[in-house]
Amino acid sequence: MVHTRSPLREINGDKRFFLPDGRIIQSLEGLRDSLETMAPEAFSAQVNADHDNFRNWIHEVVKDEELARKLEGVHDRDKYHSIIKDRITEIHHRVDAEKLAKMAPSAPKQPDQQELGEPPPIGFADSEDESLVEDVVSDQSSARELLNEIKTEKGHNLPGKAPFECPKEVMVKCKVREFIYGLVTGLVIGFLLFRVL
């Protein structure tokens, strides 16, 4: 389906181009096809030094100013046909490229500092909340140290071994998985501590 604003759309009603031989042109592709079989004198009646009915129709009805500009001053039928044919091919390539771009998977969103668990900037708090913010930052740092210890115990940070890192293609997925594991682990520890106390 051709977009309604596309120069390749079908023109309806009295905006169509009516040729003297009874043929009706409803699109640029229809004009291209008509030019292939149009007699030289029929073409000259529409396009000559005094007027260019096809170019006017392309500009005013089809609304393809670029093509109308390319056709300005062209009075040779074969040249005219070639310019229209090239423009149609160009539009088809552009439409195909747009379709492919929509179908292509978008690049994964890179997590920002907040998603990565970095402490929030301290400058946002007023003086009454500074101690609370410092406690939160301190707790995050402690949690990060504990996580690094756990990773070291599992062999993630052994000497000669690179620390575990998520591949960039699945960074968000990996971070979500780590968050869920941490949440479940925290709930289990909290439940056990609740039972013990």
Secondary structure, DSSP 4 states (H G I P E B T S, - for coil): ---TTSTTSPP-GGGSEEPTTS-EE-SHHHHHHHHHH--HHHHHHHBSSS-BHHHHHIIIII--HHHHHHHTT---HHHHHHHHHHHHHHHHHHHHHHHHHHHSPPPPPPP-TTTTTPPPPGGGS-GGGHHHHHHHHHHHHHHHHHHHHHHHHTTTT-TTSPPP---GGGHHHHHHHHHHHHHHHHHHHHHHHHHH-
